[in-house]
Amino acid sequence: YEIVGVTGVQTCALPICVSDLGGASGEYTDVIVDGIALVEYGGNVTRGQLLTADSDGKAVTAAPAATASARVIGVAMLSGVSGDIGSVLIDRSTVTNGANS
């Protein structure tokens, strides 16, 4: 239940899909690119929050710093805490901190 990207588990640079099977670098794996997918939470998540990936591919709240933006994998469908398996409605986008305006 990891968020993955072009080169595997992402550090939020470009999360593009979710893998429910995992896989080693260089191996093929099935991925989910739209709809609702199960993810492992890497922190506290509230239903409706935008999610991105931490360095372990776990879903965390997308909360960019004052002068930054974050790539978003989608919207949390369930509230939970670190280690919980939750669900995300995949809707890739970028979120920018309001202080950037």
N, C-alpha and C positions, 0 to 999 in steps of 0.2 A: 504494500500500500504506500508506495513512494511517488513523489512528484519527480518526473524525469524530464530531461531536455535533450538537445542534440548530442551532447557528449556524456549523458548519464545523469546521475543525481546532481541536482543543481544547487548553487548557492544564490538563488534568486536572479541570476543573470538572464535566463530565458527559459522559465518553466513552460513546457508546451503540452504535457499530457501526464497521465497517471498510469503507473504499472502496478497491477495487483499480483504479479508473479515475481518481480525482481529479476536479477540476472547479473552476471559478471560482465565487466567491460569487454566489449568486442563480441558478446553473444547476442543472439536475437531474443526478443521478448515481446509478448503481447502488450499493447498499451491502449488506454482509453482516451480518446481525443475530444469527445463531446458527451453530453448527457450528465448523468449523476454517477460519481465514482466514490469508492471507499478510500479514505486516506487515514494515515496515522497522524494524530496531532502531536506537535512538538512543544506545545504550551497551552495556556488557557485560551479557548476559542468560544465566542458567543455566536449563536445562530444569526445569520445575516451579515457577518463581517466578511470583508474581502480577505482571501488567503493567498499566501505566497509560500515558497519553500525555504526551509533552513538548510544549513550545510549538509544535513543528513537526509534530505529529501522529505522531511516531515512538514506537514502543513502548519503554518503559523500565521498570525494576523499580519496583514500588510500594513506596516506603519512606518513609512519613510521618514527620515530625518528632515529638518527644516529646509534643506537645500537639495533634497534628493527625490528620486522617484523609485517605485518598486514595480516589478512585473507581477501580475496577478494571475493565478491559475483559475480562480472562480470564487463563488460565494458559499460560505458554510451553511449547510442545511440543518446541522445539529450543534448544540453547545457541548463542550467537553473540556477535558484537561489533558495535560501531557500524557501520552501513552494510550489514550482512548482511540478507538477506531470510529471515525465520524464520516460524514459524507460531504462532498463538495459538488455543486452544480458548476460544471466546467464552463467558463466564460472568460477566456484570456483577454487581458487588457493591461494597461499601465495606470497606476495611481500616483498622483503627485501631491506632495504636502501643500496645504493651502498657503503656507508662508512663501512658496515659490512664486506666487502671483504678483 
